[in-house]
Amino acid sequence: MREAEVIVSDTDLAAMGVDGLLSLAREAGLRTVEELACRGNGAVLQVEVETRIDEGRLTVLECVDEWNHVAERPDSHVYVISFTASELPESLEETAADLVGTCDPEVDDGGATMSLVGPHDAISGQIGEYERAGVSPTLQRIGGYEGPEYLLDELTARQREVIETAWEMGYYEVPKEVSADDIAAEIDLESSTVNEHLQRAERNLLGQFL
């Protein structure tokens, strides 16, 4: 298992067609970004900002598929945003499926830094697909992946919440005692988002065994 740290510049983000989304988040005082699910040419992100995003402009962004304002805290707001990078090919979904996961990106004024975790060929294939689409991520380093001590540490906080809720509610019983809709209602998420979290979490966990 390998881990590659790559930097995607603002220029590359513009080439991907997601610079408008990042710009709105920065205007609202971007604090943190957590990847909840990844589908190659898009993702579901949890974004924490200091003030509410300009939601009118967010709604009309071409790259944004769906968004929800999920929490208002004393000094911040939390959104879950599903987006598709319109300039990236759908073939990225195939190479992304071979990765164990992409670690939560760290966003700064110059772009985003993220880690790709998986077999060497899968990482190379992912970077190659980006380059063929006109995006040139900078490879900072590549080396062995020192995985977490506990399997559930492979999951994002949201993936862990969803899969633990699914287990507790009987989703994995035979036959199933609840549906994805039931889980979604329990934790106040869209059913489609729950399905994405479950699929990603299951793949990450199975990847540690198979």
URSULMO-V170209 format. One record per residue. SS is DSSP state (2 for helix, 1 for strand, 0 for the rest). PHI is phi in radians with two decimals (* if undefined). OMEGA is omega in whole degrees, 0 to 359 (NA if undefined). Layout:
{{SS/PHI/OMEGA} {SS/PHI/OMEGA}}
//
This chain:
{{0/*/183} {1/-2.12/175} {1/-2.34/178} {1/-2.02/176} {1/-1.75/183} {1/-2.22/177} {1/-1.98/175} {1/-1.94/185} {1/-1.32/175} {2/-1.05/178} {2/-1.08/178} {2/-1.17/178} {2/-1.10/176} {2/-1.16/178} {2/-1.14/178} {2/-1.40/180} {0/1.57/182} {0/-2.08/183} {2/-1.14/179} {2/-1.12/179} {2/-1.13/180} {2/-1.13/180} {2/-1.08/179} {2/-1.11/179} {2/-1.16/179} {2/-1.16/179} {2/-1.05/181} {0/-1.50/179} {0/1.45/184} {1/-1.03/178} {1/-1.90/182} {1/-2.42/174} {1/-2.27/177} {1/-2.16/178} {1/-1.42/180} {1/-1.61/179} {1/-2.76/181} {1/-2.26/177} {0/-2.27/175} {0/1.48/180} {0/-1.71/178} {1/-2.91/182} {1/-2.87/169} {1/-1.98/184} {1/-2.04/167} {1/-1.81/187} {1/-2.09/176} {1/-1.87/182} {1/-2.29/183} {0/-1.31/179} {0/-2.24/181} {0/-1.08/175} {0/-1.17/174} {0/-1.17/190} {2/-1.24/175} {2/-1.12/178} {2/-1.24/179} {2/-1.11/183} {2/-1.09/186} {2/-1.60/177} {0/-1.12/182} {0/-1.07/185} {0/-1.35/185} {1/-1.51/178} {1/-1.50/184} {1/-2.85/175} {1/-2.53/176} {1/-2.48/172} {1/-1.51/192} {1/-1.75/181} {1/-2.76/172} {1/-2.07/181} {1/-1.81/182} {0/-0.96/183} {0/-2.31/180} {1/-2.84/177} {1/-2.28/182} {1/-2.12/178} {1/-2.12/166} {1/-1.96/187} {1/-2.20/174} {1/-1.77/182} {1/-2.41/173} {1/-2.19/178} {0/-1.31/191} {0/-1.07/183} {0/-1.62/179} {0/-1.70/182} {0/-1.31/178} {0/-1.16/180} {0/-1.07/177} {2/-1.09/179} {2/-1.09/182} {2/-1.21/180} {2/-1.26/179} {2/-1.14/181} {0/-1.14/180} {0/-1.51/177} {1/-1.51/173} {1/-1.20/179} {1/3.03/173} {1/-2.05/182} {0/-1.25/183} {0/-0.95/182} {0/-1.23/172} {1/-1.82/185} {1/-1.79/175} {1/-2.29/184} {0/-1.23/183} {0/-1.82/182} {1/2.63/183} {1/-2.41/175} {1/-1.98/181} {1/-2.54/179} {1/-1.99/173} {1/-1.88/184} {1/-2.08/179} {1/2.83/176} {0/-1.09/182} {2/-0.98/182} {2/-1.09/180} {2/-1.18/178} {2/-1.12/179} {2/-1.07/180} {2/-1.12/180} {2/-1.14/180} {2/-1.11/178} {2/-1.08/178} {2/-1.13/176} {2/-1.05/183} {2/-1.12/178} {2/-1.17/178} {0/-1.56/179} {0/1.54/178} {0/-1.91/185} {0/-2.12/177} {0/-1.12/180} {1/-1.58/179} {1/-1.41/180} {1/-1.42/179} {1/-2.85/173} {1/-2.51/182} {1/-2.89/178} {1/-1.15/180} {0/-1.69/176} {0/-1.69/186} {0/-1.17/180} {0/-1.21/182} {0/-1.22/183} {0/-1.97/185} {2/-1.02/182} {2/-1.15/177} {2/-1.22/175} {2/-1.23/188} {0/-1.69/170} {0/-1.23/181} {2/-1.02/181} {2/-1.23/177} {2/-1.03/181} {2/-1.14/179} {2/-1.06/184} {2/-1.18/185} {2/-1.25/177} {2/-1.19/177} {2/-1.12/179} {2/-1.05/180} {2/-1.11/183} {2/-1.14/182} {2/-1.48/178} {0/1.68/180} {0/-1.11/184} {0/-1.71/173} {0/-1.27/177} {0/-2.09/358} {0/-1.33/180} {0/-1.07/179} {0/-1.61/179} {0/-2.45/178} {0/-1.90/176} {2/-1.06/178} {2/-1.10/179} {2/-1.13/179} {2/-1.12/180} {2/-1.04/180} {2/-1.16/182} {2/-1.16/185} {2/-1.97/172} {0/1.05/175} {0/-2.25/173} {0/-1.25/180} {2/-1.04/180} {2/-1.11/179} {2/-1.19/177} {2/-1.05/179} {2/-1.05/178} {2/-1.10/180} {2/-1.09/181} {2/-1.11/181} {2/-1.12/181} {2/-1.19/180} {2/-1.11/180} {2/-1.09/179} {2/-1.14/180} {2/-1.07/181} {2/-1.23/179} {2/-1.11/180} {2/-1.09/178} {0/-1.40/182} {0/-1.81/190} {0/-1.79/NA}}
//
